[in-house]
Amino acid sequence: MFGIGQAVKELRDGNKVARQGWPGRGMFLELQVPDEHSKMTEPYVYISMALGRTRIPWLCSQADLLATDWYLVE
């Protein structure tokens, strides 16, 4: 388990991360890096909910920012 700094590093390295303290099973974050076909122009973090069936942009809460229960998702 690690803090948000390591979570961001893992996202930049192409890994998925999640928090043990999140209530839903199968929730995780990923970093999306736009390509020439994307409508977005800058990288952004999104959260996959319900085992990846729903994906939405993610904003960090204060609880997430200060948490130390981040982990890698296989």
CHARMM internal coordinates of N, CA and C (Angstrom, degrees):
IC EDIT
DIST 1 N 1 CA 1.4516
DIST 1 CA 1 C 1.5183
ANGL 1 N 1 CA 1 C 108.50
DIST 1 C 2 N 1.3302
ANGL 1 CA 1 C 2 N 114.95
DIHE 1 N 1 CA 1 C 2 N 150.98
DIST 2 N 2 CA 1.4573
ANGL 1 C 2 N 2 CA 120.20
DIHE 1 CA 1 C 2 N 2 CA -175.53
DIST 2 CA 2 C 1.5134
ANGL 2 N 2 CA 2 C 110.32
DIHE 1 C 2 N 2 CA 2 C -153.21
DIST 2 C 3 N 1.3251
ANGL 2 CA 2 C 3 N 116.03
DIHE 2 N 2 CA 2 C 3 N 177.14
DIST 3 N 3 CA 1.4525
ANGL 2 C 3 N 3 CA 122.77
DIHE 2 CA 2 C 3 N 3 CA -179.10
DIST 3 CA 3 C 1.5236
ANGL 3 N 3 CA 3 C 112.37
DIHE 2 C 3 N 3 CA 3 C -93.56
DIST 3 C 4 N 1.3214
ANGL 3 CA 3 C 4 N 115.40
DIHE 3 N 3 CA 3 C 4 N -176.30
DIST 4 N 4 CA 1.4662
ANGL 3 C 4 N 4 CA 121.70
DIHE 3 CA 3 C 4 N 4 CA -174.87
DIST 4 CA 4 C 1.5273
ANGL 4 N 4 CA 4 C 112.78
DIHE 3 C 4 N 4 CA 4 C -63.74
DIST 4 C 5 N 1.3365
ANGL 4 CA 4 C 5 N 117.68
DIHE 4 N 4 CA 4 C 5 N -33.80
DIST 5 N 5 CA 1.4643
ANGL 4 C 5 N 5 CA 119.89
DIHE 4 CA 4 C 5 N 5 CA 179.28
DIST 5 CA 5 C 1.5177
ANGL 5 N 5 CA 5 C 111.73
DIHE 4 C 5 N 5 CA 5 C -59.43
DIST 5 C 6 N 1.3270
ANGL 5 CA 5 C 6 N 115.97
DIHE 5 N 5 CA 5 C 6 N -46.21
DIST 6 N 6 CA 1.4645
ANGL 5 C 6 N 6 CA 120.07
DIHE 5 CA 5 C 6 N 6 CA 177.74
DIST 6 CA 6 C 1.5193
ANGL 6 N 6 CA 6 C 110.46
DIHE 5 C 6 N 6 CA 6 C -68.99
DIST 6 C 7 N 1.3262
ANGL 6 CA 6 C 7 N 118.12
DIHE 6 N 6 CA 6 C 7 N -34.76
DIST 7 N 7 CA 1.4688
ANGL 6 C 7 N 7 CA 121.16
DIHE 6 CA 6 C 7 N 7 CA 177.94
DIST 7 CA 7 C 1.5306
ANGL 7 N 7 CA 7 C 110.13
DIHE 6 C 7 N 7 CA 7 C -60.69
DIST 7 C 8 N 1.3187
ANGL 7 CA 7 C 8 N 117.59
DIHE 7 N 7 CA 7 C 8 N -43.41
DIST 8 N 8 CA 1.4688
ANGL 7 C 8 N 8 CA 121.23
DIHE 7 CA 7 C 8 N 8 CA 179.00
DIST 8 CA 8 C 1.5271
ANGL 8 N 8 CA 8 C 110.08
DIHE 7 C 8 N 8 CA 8 C -64.88
DIST 8 C 9 N 1.3231
ANGL 8 CA 8 C 9 N 117.29
DIHE 8 N 8 CA 8 C 9 N -42.03
DIST 9 N 9 CA 1.4677
ANGL 8 C 9 N 9 CA 120.59
DIHE 8 CA 8 C 9 N 9 CA 177.74
DIST 9 CA 9 C 1.5244
ANGL 9 N 9 CA 9 C 110.44
DIHE 8 C 9 N 9 CA 9 C -59.83
DIST 9 C 10 N 1.3192
ANGL 9 CA 9 C 10 N 116.57
DIHE 9 N 9 CA 9 C 10 N -43.64
DIST 10 N 10 CA 1.4677
ANGL 9 C 10 N 10 CA 120.51
DIHE 9 CA 9 C 10 N 10 CA 178.96
DIST 10 CA 10 C 1.5265
ANGL 10 N 10 CA 10 C 111.24
DIHE 9 C 10 N 10 CA 10 C -63.12
DIST 10 C 11 N 1.3320
ANGL 10 CA 10 C 11 N 117.13
DIHE 10 N 10 CA 10 C 11 N -40.82
DIST 11 N 11 CA 1.4636
ANGL 10 C 11 N 11 CA 120.27
DIHE 10 CA 10 C 11 N 11 CA 176.97
DIST 11 CA 11 C 1.5284
ANGL 11 N 11 CA 11 C 110.54
DIHE 10 C 11 N 11 CA 11 C -60.94
DIST 11 C 12 N 1.3263
ANGL 11 CA 11 C 12 N 116.93
DIHE 11 N 11 CA 11 C 12 N -45.05
DIST 12 N 12 CA 1.4732
ANGL 11 C 12 N 12 CA 121.12
DIHE 11 CA 11 C 12 N 12 CA 178.79
DIST 12 CA 12 C 1.5176
ANGL 12 N 12 CA 12 C 112.34
DIHE 11 C 12 N 12 CA 12 C -63.22
DIST 12 C 13 N 1.3252
ANGL 12 CA 12 C 13 N 116.27
DIHE 12 N 12 CA 12 C 13 N -27.63
DIST 13 N 13 CA 1.4701
ANGL 12 C 13 N 13 CA 120.97
DIHE 12 CA 12 C 13 N 13 CA 177.92
DIST 13 CA 13 C 1.5259
ANGL 13 N 13 CA 13 C 112.57
DIHE 12 C 13 N 13 CA 13 C -84.17
DIST 13 C 14 N 1.3429
ANGL 13 CA 13 C 14 N 116.86
DIHE 13 N 13 CA 13 C 14 N 2.89
DIST 14 N 14 CA 1.4646
ANGL 13 C 14 N 14 CA 121.03
DIHE 13 CA 13 C 14 N 14 CA 176.96
DIST 14 CA 14 C 1.5096
ANGL 14 N 14 CA 14 C 115.48
DIHE 13 C 14 N 14 CA 14 C 91.16
DIST 14 C 15 N 1.3251
ANGL 14 CA 14 C 15 N 117.29
DIHE 14 N 14 CA 14 C 15 N 11.27
DIST 15 N 15 CA 1.4613
ANGL 14 C 15 N 15 CA 120.98
DIHE 14 CA 14 C 15 N 15 CA -179.75
DIST 15 CA 15 C 1.5215
ANGL 15 N 15 CA 15 C 111.98
DIHE 14 C 15 N 15 CA 15 C -94.34
DIST 15 C 16 N 1.3247
ANGL 15 CA 15 C 16 N 115.39
DIHE 15 N 15 CA 15 C 16 N 162.06
DIST 16 N 16 CA 1.4594
ANGL 15 C 16 N 16 CA 122.85
DIHE 15 CA 15 C 16 N 16 CA 173.98
DIST 16 CA 16 C 1.5225
ANGL 16 N 16 CA 16 C 107.87
DIHE 15 C 16 N 16 CA 16 C -97.22
DIST 16 C 17 N 1.3255
ANGL 16 CA 16 C 17 N 116.21
DIHE 16 N 16 CA 16 C 17 N 143.21
DIST 17 N 17 CA 1.4639
ANGL 16 C 17 N 17 CA 121.08
DIHE 16 CA 16 C 17 N 17 CA 177.04
DIST 17 CA 17 C 1.5188
ANGL 17 N 17 CA 17 C 110.58
DIHE 16 C 17 N 17 CA 17 C -132.23
DIST 17 C 18 N 1.3172
ANGL 17 CA 17 C 18 N 115.26
DIHE 17 N 17 CA 17 C 18 N 158.08
DIST 18 N 18 CA 1.4676
ANGL 17 C 18 N 18 CA 121.78
DIHE 17 CA 17 C 18 N 18 CA 177.95
DIST 18 CA 18 C 1.5151
ANGL 18 N 18 CA 18 C 107.97
DIHE 17 C 18 N 18 CA 18 C -150.85
DIST 18 C 19 N 1.3277
ANGL 18 CA 18 C 19 N 115.05
DIHE 18 N 18 CA 18 C 19 N 171.77
DIST 19 N 19 CA 1.4658
ANGL 18 C 19 N 19 CA 121.79
DIHE 18 CA 18 C 19 N 19 CA 175.72
DIST 19 CA 19 C 1.5092
ANGL 19 N 19 CA 19 C 109.85
DIHE 18 C 19 N 19 CA 19 C -113.29
DIST 19 C 20 N 1.3024
ANGL 19 CA 19 C 20 N 115.04
DIHE 19 N 19 CA 19 C 20 N 139.63
DIST 20 N 20 CA 1.4586
ANGL 19 C 20 N 20 CA 120.15
DIHE 19 CA 19 C 20 N 20 CA 175.86
DIST 20 CA 20 C 1.5313
ANGL 20 N 20 CA 20 C 109.99
DIHE 19 C 20 N 20 CA 20 C -64.29
DIST 20 C 21 N 1.3324
ANGL 20 CA 20 C 21 N 118.01
DIHE 20 N 20 CA 20 C 21 N -31.76
DIST 21 N 21 CA 1.4544
ANGL 20 C 21 N 21 CA 122.39
DIHE 20 CA 20 C 21 N 21 CA -176.54
DIST 21 CA 21 C 1.5140
ANGL 21 N 21 CA 21 C 115.60
DIHE 20 C 21 N 21 CA 21 C -77.96
DIST 21 C 22 N 1.3291
ANGL 21 CA 21 C 22 N 118.28
DIHE 21 N 21 CA 21 C 22 N -4.61
DIST 22 N 22 CA 1.4692
ANGL 21 C 22 N 22 CA 119.43
DIHE 21 CA 21 C 22 N 22 CA 178.32
DIST 22 CA 22 C 1.5227
ANGL 22 N 22 CA 22 C 110.14
DIHE 21 C 22 N 22 CA 22 C -72.61
DIST 22 C 23 N 1.3341
ANGL 22 CA 22 C 23 N 117.43
DIHE 22 N 22 CA 22 C 23 N 142.95
DIST 23 N 23 CA 1.4555
ANGL 22 C 23 N 23 CA 120.21
DIHE 22 CA 22 C 23 N 23 CA -173.91
DIST 23 CA 23 C 1.5236
ANGL 23 N 23 CA 23 C 115.18
DIHE 22 C 23 N 23 CA 23 C -76.16
DIST 23 C 24 N 1.3199
ANGL 23 CA 23 C 24 N 118.48
DIHE 23 N 23 CA 23 C 24 N -26.77
DIST 24 N 24 CA 1.4633
ANGL 23 C 24 N 24 CA 120.11
DIHE 23 CA 23 C 24 N 24 CA -174.94
DIST 24 CA 24 C 1.5091
ANGL 24 N 24 CA 24 C 113.74
DIHE 23 C 24 N 24 CA 24 C -93.39
DIST 24 C 25 N 1.3244
ANGL 24 CA 24 C 25 N 116.29
DIHE 24 N 24 CA 24 C 25 N 144.97
DIST 25 N 25 CA 1.4588
ANGL 24 C 25 N 25 CA 120.68
DIHE 24 CA 24 C 25 N 25 CA 175.54
DIST 25 CA 25 C 1.5231
ANGL 25 N 25 CA 25 C 108.97
DIHE 24 C 25 N 25 CA 25 C -81.14
DIST 25 C 26 N 1.3087
ANGL 25 CA 25 C 26 N 116.20
DIHE 25 N 25 CA 25 C 26 N 143.08
DIST 26 N 26 CA 1.4564
ANGL 25 C 26 N 26 CA 120.38
DIHE 25 CA 25 C 26 N 26 CA 176.04
DIST 26 CA 26 C 1.5124
ANGL 26 N 26 CA 26 C 114.55
DIHE 25 C 26 N 26 CA 26 C 82.18
DIST 26 C 27 N 1.3262
ANGL 26 CA 26 C 27 N 118.53
DIHE 26 N 26 CA 26 C 27 N 10.57
DIST 27 N 27 CA 1.4644
ANGL 26 C 27 N 27 CA 121.58
DIHE 26 CA 26 C 27 N 27 CA 178.43
DIST 27 CA 27 C 1.5224
ANGL 27 N 27 CA 27 C 108.93
DIHE 26 C 27 N 27 CA 27 C -86.78
DIST 27 C 28 N 1.3445
ANGL 27 CA 27 C 28 N 116.94
DIHE 27 N 27 CA 27 C 28 N 136.72
DIST 28 N 28 CA 1.4529
ANGL 27 C 28 N 28 CA 120.65
DIHE 27 CA 27 C 28 N 28 CA 176.85
DIST 28 CA 28 C 1.5199
ANGL 28 N 28 CA 28 C 110.26
DIHE 27 C 28 N 28 CA 28 C -157.92
DIST 28 C 29 N 1.3336
ANGL 28 CA 28 C 29 N 115.91
DIHE 28 N 28 CA 28 C 29 N 162.46
DIST 29 N 29 CA 1.4595
ANGL 28 C 29 N 29 CA 122.98
DIHE 28 CA 28 C 29 N 29 CA 177.79
DIST 29 CA 29 C 1.5150
ANGL 29 N 29 CA 29 C 110.00
DIHE 28 C 29 N 29 CA 29 C -106.46
DIST 29 C 30 N 1.3326
ANGL 29 CA 29 C 30 N 115.29
DIHE 29 N 29 CA 29 C 30 N 148.81
DIST 30 N 30 CA 1.4583
ANGL 29 C 30 N 30 CA 122.67
DIHE 29 CA 29 C 30 N 30 CA 170.84
DIST 30 CA 30 C 1.5174
ANGL 30 N 30 CA 30 C 108.70
DIHE 29 C 30 N 30 CA 30 C -140.94
DIST 30 C 31 N 1.3176
ANGL 30 CA 30 C 31 N 115.66
DIHE 30 N 30 CA 30 C 31 N 156.35
DIST 31 N 31 CA 1.4555
ANGL 30 C 31 N 31 CA 122.31
DIHE 30 CA 30 C 31 N 31 CA 176.28
DIST 31 CA 31 C 1.5151
ANGL 31 N 31 CA 31 C 108.07
DIHE 30 C 31 N 31 CA 31 C -99.32
DIST 31 C 32 N 1.3234
ANGL 31 CA 31 C 32 N 117.14
DIHE 31 N 31 CA 31 C 32 N 129.16
DIST 32 N 32 CA 1.4616
ANGL 31 C 32 N 32 CA 122.24
DIHE 31 CA 31 C 32 N 32 CA 176.26
DIST 32 CA 32 C 1.5225
ANGL 32 N 32 CA 32 C 108.36
DIHE 31 C 32 N 32 CA 32 C -104.56
DIST 32 C 33 N 1.3115
ANGL 32 CA 32 C 33 N 116.12
DIHE 32 N 32 CA 32 C 33 N 122.73
DIST 33 N 33 CA 1.4605
ANGL 32 C 33 N 33 CA 121.51
DIHE 32 CA 32 C 33 N 33 CA 177.10
DIST 33 CA 33 C 1.5236
ANGL 33 N 33 CA 33 C 107.13
DIHE 32 C 33 N 33 CA 33 C -106.33
DIST 33 C 34 N 1.3384
ANGL 33 CA 33 C 34 N 117.98
DIHE 33 N 33 CA 33 C 34 N 116.23
DIST 34 N 34 CA 1.4578
ANGL 33 C 34 N 34 CA 120.70
DIHE 33 CA 33 C 34 N 34 CA -176.91
DIST 34 CA 34 C 1.5267
ANGL 34 N 34 CA 34 C 112.52
DIHE 33 C 34 N 34 CA 34 C -61.77
DIST 34 C 35 N 1.3244
ANGL 34 CA 34 C 35 N 115.74
DIHE 34 N 34 CA 34 C 35 N 150.33
DIST 35 N 35 CA 1.4590
ANGL 34 C 35 N 35 CA 121.80
DIHE 34 CA 34 C 35 N 35 CA 172.22
DIST 35 CA 35 C 1.5240
ANGL 35 N 35 CA 35 C 108.25
DIHE 34 C 35 N 35 CA 35 C -119.06
DIST 35 C 36 N 1.3096
ANGL 35 CA 35 C 36 N 117.36
DIHE 35 N 35 CA 35 C 36 N -169.90
DIST 36 N 36 CA 1.4717
ANGL 35 C 36 N 36 CA 120.53
DIHE 35 CA 35 C 36 N 36 CA -175.77
DIST 36 CA 36 C 1.5260
ANGL 36 N 36 CA 36 C 113.01
DIHE 35 C 36 N 36 CA 36 C -65.66
DIST 36 C 37 N 1.3204
ANGL 36 CA 36 C 37 N 118.81
DIHE 36 N 36 CA 36 C 37 N -15.94
DIST 37 N 37 CA 1.4675
ANGL 36 C 37 N 37 CA 122.29
DIHE 36 CA 36 C 37 N 37 CA 179.93
DIST 37 CA 37 C 1.5312
ANGL 37 N 37 CA 37 C 113.23
DIHE 36 C 37 N 37 CA 37 C -96.37
DIST 37 C 38 N 1.3254
ANGL 37 CA 37 C 38 N 117.03
DIHE 37 N 37 CA 37 C 38 N -5.07
DIST 38 N 38 CA 1.4617
ANGL 37 C 38 N 38 CA 121.49
DIHE 37 CA 37 C 38 N 38 CA -176.32
DIST 38 CA 38 C 1.5234
ANGL 38 N 38 CA 38 C 111.98
DIHE 37 C 38 N 38 CA 38 C -80.25
DIST 38 C 39 N 1.3023
ANGL 38 CA 38 C 39 N 115.58
DIHE 38 N 38 CA 38 C 39 N 150.12
DIST 39 N 39 CA 1.4583
ANGL 38 C 39 N 39 CA 120.90
DIHE 38 CA 38 C 39 N 39 CA 172.56
DIST 39 CA 39 C 1.5213
ANGL 39 N 39 CA 39 C 110.91
DIHE 38 C 39 N 39 CA 39 C -83.81
DIST 39 C 40 N 1.3381
ANGL 39 CA 39 C 40 N 116.89
DIHE 39 N 39 CA 39 C 40 N -23.42
DIST 40 N 40 CA 1.4564
ANGL 39 C 40 N 40 CA 121.25
DIHE 39 CA 39 C 40 N 40 CA 177.46
DIST 40 CA 40 C 1.5278
ANGL 40 N 40 CA 40 C 108.27
DIHE 39 C 40 N 40 CA 40 C -82.96
DIST 40 C 41 N 1.3238
ANGL 40 CA 40 C 41 N 115.90
DIHE 40 N 40 CA 40 C 41 N 151.40
DIST 41 N 41 CA 1.4647
ANGL 40 C 41 N 41 CA 119.54
DIHE 40 CA 40 C 41 N 41 CA -178.64
DIST 41 CA 41 C 1.5193
ANGL 41 N 41 CA 41 C 113.07
DIHE 40 C 41 N 41 CA 41 C -111.58
DIST 41 C 42 N 1.3240
ANGL 41 CA 41 C 42 N 118.40
DIHE 41 N 41 CA 41 C 42 N -12.87
DIST 42 N 42 CA 1.4572
ANGL 41 C 42 N 42 CA 122.83
DIHE 41 CA 41 C 42 N 42 CA -179.37
DIST 42 CA 42 C 1.5279
ANGL 42 N 42 CA 42 C 109.61
DIHE 41 C 42 N 42 CA 42 C -126.64
DIST 42 C 43 N 1.3253
ANGL 42 CA 42 C 43 N 117.13
DIHE 42 N 42 CA 42 C 43 N 152.57
DIST 43 N 43 CA 1.4651
ANGL 42 C 43 N 43 CA 119.57
DIHE 42 CA 42 C 43 N 43 CA 176.30
DIST 43 CA 43 C 1.5320
ANGL 43 N 43 CA 43 C 110.85
DIHE 42 C 43 N 43 CA 43 C -60.53
DIST 43 C 44 N 1.3156
ANGL 43 CA 43 C 44 N 115.96
DIHE 43 N 43 CA 43 C 44 N 151.89
DIST 44 N 44 CA 1.4646
ANGL 43 C 44 N 44 CA 120.94
DIHE 43 CA 43 C 44 N 44 CA 177.76
DIST 44 CA 44 C 1.5231
ANGL 44 N 44 CA 44 C 109.40
DIHE 43 C 44 N 44 CA 44 C -150.10
DIST 44 C 45 N 1.3166
ANGL 44 CA 44 C 45 N 115.41
DIHE 44 N 44 CA 44 C 45 N 157.75
DIST 45 N 45 CA 1.4650
ANGL 44 C 45 N 45 CA 122.41
DIHE 44 CA 44 C 45 N 45 CA 179.02
DIST 45 CA 45 C 1.5256
ANGL 45 N 45 CA 45 C 108.00
DIHE 44 C 45 N 45 CA 45 C -99.77
DIST 45 C 46 N 1.3198
ANGL 45 CA 45 C 46 N 115.75
DIHE 45 N 45 CA 45 C 46 N 136.11
DIST 46 N 46 CA 1.4668
ANGL 45 C 46 N 46 CA 119.85
DIHE 45 CA 45 C 46 N 46 CA 173.93
DIST 46 CA 46 C 1.5186
ANGL 46 N 46 CA 46 C 109.16
DIHE 45 C 46 N 46 CA 46 C -127.39
DIST 46 C 47 N 1.3217
ANGL 46 CA 46 C 47 N 114.29
DIHE 46 N 46 CA 46 C 47 N 157.87
DIST 47 N 47 CA 1.4567
ANGL 46 C 47 N 47 CA 121.16
DIHE 46 CA 46 C 47 N 47 CA 178.17
DIST 47 CA 47 C 1.5210
ANGL 47 N 47 CA 47 C 108.66
DIHE 46 C 47 N 47 CA 47 C -109.84
DIST 47 C 48 N 1.3090
ANGL 47 CA 47 C 48 N 115.72
DIHE 47 N 47 CA 47 C 48 N 133.40
DIST 48 N 48 CA 1.4627
ANGL 47 C 48 N 48 CA 121.86
DIHE 47 CA 47 C 48 N 48 CA 172.83
DIST 48 CA 48 C 1.5135
ANGL 48 N 48 CA 48 C 107.11
DIHE 47 C 48 N 48 CA 48 C -98.23
DIST 48 C 49 N 1.3065
ANGL 48 CA 48 C 49 N 114.70
DIHE 48 N 48 CA 48 C 49 N 126.96
DIST 49 N 49 CA 1.4591
ANGL 48 C 49 N 49 CA 120.41
DIHE 48 CA 48 C 49 N 49 CA -178.68
DIST 49 CA 49 C 1.5229
ANGL 49 N 49 CA 49 C 108.51
DIHE 48 C 49 N 49 CA 49 C -116.78
DIST 49 C 50 N 1.2841
ANGL 49 CA 49 C 50 N 117.20
DIHE 49 N 49 CA 49 C 50 N 159.51
DIST 50 N 50 CA 1.4694
ANGL 49 C 50 N 50 CA 123.03
DIHE 49 CA 49 C 50 N 50 CA 177.03
DIST 50 CA 50 C 1.5205
ANGL 50 N 50 CA 50 C 111.16
DIHE 49 C 50 N 50 CA 50 C 52.34
DIST 50 C 51 N 1.3440
ANGL 50 CA 50 C 51 N 115.02
DIHE 50 N 50 CA 50 C 51 N 54.07
DIST 51 N 51 CA 1.4649
ANGL 50 C 51 N 51 CA 122.04
DIHE 50 CA 50 C 51 N 51 CA 176.93
DIST 51 CA 51 C 1.5245
ANGL 51 N 51 CA 51 C 112.80
DIHE 50 C 51 N 51 CA 51 C 57.99
DIST 51 C 52 N 1.3282
ANGL 51 CA 51 C 52 N 116.50
DIHE 51 N 51 CA 51 C 52 N 38.34
DIST 52 N 52 CA 1.4590
ANGL 51 C 52 N 52 CA 121.41
DIHE 51 CA 51 C 52 N 52 CA 173.42
DIST 52 CA 52 C 1.5060
ANGL 52 N 52 CA 52 C 115.92
DIHE 51 C 52 N 52 CA 52 C 85.71
DIST 52 C 53 N 1.3180
ANGL 52 CA 52 C 53 N 117.98
DIHE 52 N 52 CA 52 C 53 N 4.03
DIST 53 N 53 CA 1.4677
ANGL 52 C 53 N 53 CA 120.01
DIHE 52 CA 52 C 53 N 53 CA -178.27
DIST 53 CA 53 C 1.5215
ANGL 53 N 53 CA 53 C 112.65
DIHE 52 C 53 N 53 CA 53 C -78.24
DIST 53 C 54 N 1.3258
ANGL 53 CA 53 C 54 N 116.96
DIHE 53 N 53 CA 53 C 54 N -25.68
DIST 54 N 54 CA 1.4650
ANGL 53 C 54 N 54 CA 122.72
DIHE 53 CA 53 C 54 N 54 CA 179.34
DIST 54 CA 54 C 1.5086
ANGL 54 N 54 CA 54 C 108.67
DIHE 53 C 54 N 54 CA 54 C -125.29
DIST 54 C 55 N 1.3268
ANGL 54 CA 54 C 55 N 116.66
DIHE 54 N 54 CA 54 C 55 N 128.81
DIST 55 N 55 CA 1.4658
ANGL 54 C 55 N 55 CA 121.39
DIHE 54 CA 54 C 55 N 55 CA 178.18
DIST 55 CA 55 C 1.5213
ANGL 55 N 55 CA 55 C 108.73
DIHE 54 C 55 N 55 CA 55 C -127.62
DIST 55 C 56 N 1.3409
ANGL 55 CA 55 C 56 N 115.10
DIHE 55 N 55 CA 55 C 56 N 130.54
DIST 56 N 56 CA 1.4596
ANGL 55 C 56 N 56 CA 120.73
DIHE 55 CA 55 C 56 N 56 CA 178.76
DIST 56 CA 56 C 1.5209
ANGL 56 N 56 CA 56 C 109.11
DIHE 55 C 56 N 56 CA 56 C -140.13
DIST 56 C 57 N 1.3482
ANGL 56 CA 56 C 57 N 117.86
DIHE 56 N 56 CA 56 C 57 N 155.14
DIST 57 N 57 CA 1.4659
ANGL 56 C 57 N 57 CA 120.10
DIHE 56 CA 56 C 57 N 57 CA 175.15
DIST 57 CA 57 C 1.5252
ANGL 57 N 57 CA 57 C 109.25
DIHE 56 C 57 N 57 CA 57 C -57.89
DIST 57 C 58 N 1.3359
ANGL 57 CA 57 C 58 N 115.73
DIHE 57 N 57 CA 57 C 58 N 148.00
DIST 58 N 58 CA 1.4585
ANGL 57 C 58 N 58 CA 121.28
DIHE 57 CA 57 C 58 N 58 CA -176.23
DIST 58 CA 58 C 1.5137
ANGL 58 N 58 CA 58 C 110.57
DIHE 57 C 58 N 58 CA 58 C -119.60
DIST 58 C 59 N 1.3325
ANGL 58 CA 58 C 59 N 115.61
DIHE 58 N 58 CA 58 C 59 N 136.75
DIST 59 N 59 CA 1.4572
ANGL 58 C 59 N 59 CA 122.85
DIHE 58 CA 58 C 59 N 59 CA 172.50
DIST 59 CA 59 C 1.5218
ANGL 59 N 59 CA 59 C 107.86
DIHE 58 C 59 N 59 CA 59 C -118.05
DIST 59 C 60 N 1.3059
ANGL 59 CA 59 C 60 N 116.21
DIHE 59 N 59 CA 59 C 60 N 135.51
DIST 60 N 60 CA 1.4587
ANGL 59 C 60 N 60 CA 122.74
DIHE 59 CA 59 C 60 N 60 CA -177.57
DIST 60 CA 60 C 1.5342
ANGL 60 N 60 CA 60 C 110.77
DIHE 59 C 60 N 60 CA 60 C -74.20
DIST 60 C 61 N 1.3170
ANGL 60 CA 60 C 61 N 116.40
DIHE 60 N 60 CA 60 C 61 N 128.83
DIST 61 N 61 CA 1.4644
ANGL 60 C 61 N 61 CA 120.77
DIHE 60 CA 60 C 61 N 61 CA 173.81
DIST 61 CA 61 C 1.5298
ANGL 61 N 61 CA 61 C 108.89
DIHE 60 C 61 N 61 CA 61 C -86.38
DIST 61 C 62 N 1.3208
ANGL 61 CA 61 C 62 N 117.30
DIHE 61 N 61 CA 61 C 62 N 168.56
DIST 62 N 62 CA 1.4573
ANGL 61 C 62 N 62 CA 119.96
DIHE 61 CA 61 C 62 N 62 CA 175.91
DIST 62 CA 62 C 1.5262
ANGL 62 N 62 CA 62 C 110.70
DIHE 61 C 62 N 62 CA 62 C -63.05
DIST 62 C 63 N 1.3216
ANGL 62 CA 62 C 63 N 116.85
DIHE 62 N 62 CA 62 C 63 N -36.62
DIST 63 N 63 CA 1.4670
ANGL 62 C 63 N 63 CA 120.03
DIHE 62 CA 62 C 63 N 63 CA 178.39
DIST 63 CA 63 C 1.5262
ANGL 63 N 63 CA 63 C 110.31
DIHE 62 C 63 N 63 CA 63 C -62.81
DIST 63 C 64 N 1.3396
ANGL 63 CA 63 C 64 N 117.35
DIHE 63 N 63 CA 63 C 64 N -43.49
DIST 64 N 64 CA 1.4652
ANGL 63 C 64 N 64 CA 121.15
DIHE 63 CA 63 C 64 N 64 CA 178.26
DIST 64 CA 64 C 1.5273
ANGL 64 N 64 CA 64 C 110.81
DIHE 63 C 64 N 64 CA 64 C -65.95
DIST 64 C 65 N 1.3105
ANGL 64 CA 64 C 65 N 116.88
DIHE 64 N 64 CA 64 C 65 N -40.95
DIST 65 N 65 CA 1.4575
ANGL 64 C 65 N 65 CA 122.45
DIHE 64 CA 64 C 65 N 65 CA -178.40
DIST 65 CA 65 C 1.5260
ANGL 65 N 65 CA 65 C 111.76
DIHE 64 C 65 N 65 CA 65 C -60.11
DIST 65 C 66 N 1.3130
ANGL 65 CA 65 C 66 N 117.47
DIHE 65 N 65 CA 65 C 66 N -38.84
DIST 66 N 66 CA 1.4569
ANGL 65 C 66 N 66 CA 121.89
DIHE 65 CA 65 C 66 N 66 CA -175.48
DIST 66 CA 66 C 1.5272
ANGL 66 N 66 CA 66 C 114.18
DIHE 65 C 66 N 66 CA 66 C -96.39
DIST 66 C 67 N 1.3219
ANGL 66 CA 66 C 67 N 117.20
DIHE 66 N 66 CA 66 C 67 N -5.77
DIST 67 N 67 CA 1.4658
ANGL 66 C 67 N 67 CA 121.18
DIHE 66 CA 66 C 67 N 67 CA -176.92
DIST 67 CA 67 C 1.5272
ANGL 67 N 67 CA 67 C 112.05
DIHE 66 C 67 N 67 CA 67 C -68.72
DIST 67 C 68 N 1.2993
ANGL 67 CA 67 C 68 N 115.80
DIHE 67 N 67 CA 67 C 68 N 149.97
DIST 68 N 68 CA 1.4609
ANGL 67 C 68 N 68 CA 121.96
DIHE 67 CA 67 C 68 N 68 CA 176.08
DIST 68 CA 68 C 1.5283
ANGL 68 N 68 CA 68 C 111.15
DIHE 67 C 68 N 68 CA 68 C -120.25
DIST 68 C 69 N 1.3406
ANGL 68 CA 68 C 69 N 116.38
DIHE 68 N 68 CA 68 C 69 N 22.04
DIST 69 N 69 CA 1.4595
ANGL 68 C 69 N 69 CA 120.76
DIHE 68 CA 68 C 69 N 69 CA -179.40
DIST 69 CA 69 C 1.5301
ANGL 69 N 69 CA 69 C 113.18
DIHE 68 C 69 N 69 CA 69 C -110.30
DIST 69 C 70 N 1.3253
ANGL 69 CA 69 C 70 N 116.85
DIHE 69 N 69 CA 69 C 70 N 27.37
DIST 70 N 70 CA 1.4622
ANGL 69 C 70 N 70 CA 121.76
DIHE 69 CA 69 C 70 N 70 CA 176.11
DIST 70 CA 70 C 1.5330
ANGL 70 N 70 CA 70 C 109.27
DIHE 69 C 70 N 70 CA 70 C -73.50
DIST 70 C 71 N 1.3396
ANGL 70 CA 70 C 71 N 115.88
DIHE 70 N 70 CA 70 C 71 N 148.33
DIST 71 N 71 CA 1.4681
ANGL 70 C 71 N 71 CA 119.92
DIHE 70 CA 70 C 71 N 71 CA 177.90
DIST 71 CA 71 C 1.5274
ANGL 71 N 71 CA 71 C 109.38
DIHE 70 C 71 N 71 CA 71 C -151.24
DIST 71 C 72 N 1.3330
ANGL 71 CA 71 C 72 N 115.66
DIHE 71 N 71 CA 71 C 72 N 161.33
DIST 72 N 72 CA 1.4594
ANGL 71 C 72 N 72 CA 121.51
DIHE 71 CA 71 C 72 N 72 CA 176.71
DIST 72 CA 72 C 1.5132
ANGL 72 N 72 CA 72 C 110.12
DIHE 71 C 72 N 72 CA 72 C -77.11
DIST 72 C 73 N 1.3248
ANGL 72 CA 72 C 73 N 116.29
DIHE 72 N 72 CA 72 C 73 N 142.53
DIST 73 N 73 CA 1.4586
ANGL 72 C 73 N 73 CA 122.28
DIHE 72 CA 72 C 73 N 73 CA 176.54
DIST 73 CA 73 C 1.5238
ANGL 73 N 73 CA 73 C 107.40
DIHE 72 C 73 N 73 CA 73 C -104.00
DIST 73 C 74 N 1.3112
ANGL 73 CA 73 C 74 N 115.39
DIHE 73 N 73 CA 73 C 74 N 129.35
DIST 74 N 74 CA 1.4761
ANGL 73 C 74 N 74 CA 120.42
DIHE 73 CA 73 C 74 N 74 CA -179.48
DIST 74 CA 74 C 1.4991
ANGL 74 N 74 CA 74 C 110.88
DIHE 73 C 74 N 74 CA 74 C -77.31
END
COOR INIT
IC SEED 1 N 1 CA 1 C
IC BUILD
